Amino acid sequence: MKKRHKRITFIVASLVAIGLATWLVLGAFRQKLVFFFSPTQVATKEAPVNKTFRIGGLVENGSLKRESDGLTIRFTVTDTANTIPVVYKGIMPDLFKEGRGCVAQGRVGSDGVFYADQIMAKHDENYMPPEAARALDQAKDMEKVKNSANEAAKTLSK
């Protein structure tokens, strides 16, 4: 084999190896990547079906219910516009309480309930995950738009 052919073979083999390594790394990222969705996005079916994702918002006051087995907890997460029921089986974080922010990781069942594998509670008075804060702000903006539209409709009907 000539020197030129050896060089071309080496370059092609190197490109194939780099391509294979890139494919393996991207495949690993794709499997481990977990996206965040707000309750409104879950309610409008923007969240993936049969895939793990995170949902975040505030734990609705009065929604926390513990089952008799001592490990199963049911509650609802809200972004003030929509609520999603959540079921979690396990030990809750110490900071998890009603009226506080939380992020749950899991899947939505065919019944519309979010079955969480992991629950994360905010760690201090002022912290909220940026995605959850944005979702709450968007929900509040949507609520303002609805309220102003309702007021405009009332004044037009008079």
C-alpha positions in Angstrom: 0.0 0.0 0.0 1.3 3.4 -0.9 1.9 6.1 1.7 -1.0 8.1 0.3 -3.5 5.2 0.6 -2.4 4.6 4.2 -3.0 8.3 5.0 -6.4 8.3 3.5 -7.3 5.0 5.3 -6.1 6.6 8.6 -8.2 9.8 8.0 -11.3 7.8 7.1 -10.9 5.5 10.2 -10.4 8.6 12.4 -13.6 10.2 11.0 -15.6 7.0 11.6 -14.2 6.8 15.2 -15.1 10.4 15.9 -18.5 10.0 14.4 -19.2 6.9 16.5 -18.0 8.6 19.7 -20.2 11.6 19.0 -23.2 9.3 18.3 -22.6 7.4 21.6 -22.3 10.7 23.6 -25.4 12.2 22.1 -27.4 9.0 22.7 -26.4 9.0 26.4 -27.5 12.7 26.7 -30.8 11.9 25.0 -31.5 9.1 27.4 -30.6 11.0 30.6 -32.0 14.4 29.6 -35.1 15.4 31.7 -37.2 18.4 30.6 -39.3 20.7 32.8 -43.0 21.5 32.2 -45.5 23.6 34.0 -48.9 22.3 35.0 -50.4 24.4 32.2 -48.1 22.8 29.7 -49.0 19.3 31.0 -52.8 20.2 30.9 -52.5 21.3 27.3 -50.7 18.0 26.4 -47.3 19.7 25.6 -45.5 17.2 27.9 -44.2 14.0 26.4 -46.2 10.8 26.8 -44.4 7.8 28.4 -41.3 9.8 29.0 -39.8 11.0 32.3 -40.0 14.8 32.8 -40.2 17.3 35.6 -43.2 19.3 36.7 -43.0 22.2 39.1 -45.0 24.8 40.8 -46.7 25.4 44.2 -48.2 22.6 46.3 -51.8 23.6 46.5 -53.1 24.3 50.0 -55.4 21.6 51.4 -54.4 19.1 48.7 -51.8 17.0 50.7 -53.2 13.6 51.6 -51.2 10.7 53.1 -52.5 7.2 52.5 -52.7 4.5 55.2 -49.5 2.7 54.1 -47.5 5.7 55.3 -45.5 6.1 52.1 -48.0 7.1 49.4 -48.7 10.8 49.2 -51.2 12.6 47.0 -51.2 16.3 46.3 -51.7 18.8 43.5 -49.2 21.1 41.9 -50.4 24.4 40.6 -49.0 27.3 38.6 -52.2 29.3 39.6 -53.7 28.7 36.2 -53.9 24.9 36.1 -53.5 22.1 38.6 -52.1 18.6 38.1 -52.7 15.7 40.7 -49.4 14.1 41.8 -48.9 10.7 43.5 -45.6 9.9 45.1 -44.5 6.8 47.0 -41.5 7.3 49.2 -40.1 9.6 51.9 -40.8 13.3 51.4 -38.1 15.9 51.8 -38.3 17.7 55.2 -39.0 21.1 53.5 -42.0 19.8 51.5 -45.1 21.6 52.7 -48.4 23.0 51.3 -48.1 26.4 49.7 -44.5 26.0 48.9 -42.7 25.3 45.6 -41.7 21.8 44.6 -40.4 20.0 41.5 -41.5 16.4 40.9 -39.9 14.1 38.4 -41.9 11.2 36.9 -44.4 10.4 34.2 -48.1 11.2 33.5 -50.3 8.2 33.6 -53.2 7.5 31.2 -55.6 8.8 33.9 -54.0 12.2 33.9 -52.2 11.8 37.2 -48.5 12.5 37.5 -46.7 9.6 39.1 -43.5 11.0 40.6 -40.3 9.0 41.2 -38.6 11.9 42.9 -39.7 15.0 44.8 -37.6 18.1 45.3 -38.6 20.9 47.7 -37.2 24.4 47.7 -34.4 24.9 50.2 -35.2 28.4 51.6 -37.8 31.1 51.7 -36.9 32.9 48.5 -35.7 30.1 46.2 -37.8 28.8 43.3 -36.5 27.0 40.3 -36.2 29.5 37.4 -38.5 27.4 35.2 -41.2 27.3 37.9 -40.9 31.0 38.5 -41.3 31.7 34.8 -44.3 29.4 34.6 -46.0 31.1 37.6 -45.3 34.6 36.0 -46.8 33.4 32.7 -49.9 32.0 34.5 -50.3 35.3 36.4 -50.1 37.2 33.1 -52.7 34.9 31.5 -54.9 35.5 34.5 -54.6 39.3 34.1 -55.5 39.0 30.4 -58.6 36.8 31.3 -59.7 39.3 34.0 -59.3 42.3 31.7 -61.2 40.5 28.9 -64.0 39.6 31.4 -64.2 43.2 32.5 -64.3 44.5 28.9 -67.0 42.0 28.2 -69.0 43.2 31.2 -68.7 46.9 30.1 -69.7 46.1 26.6 -72.8 44.1 27.7 -74.0 47.1 29.8 
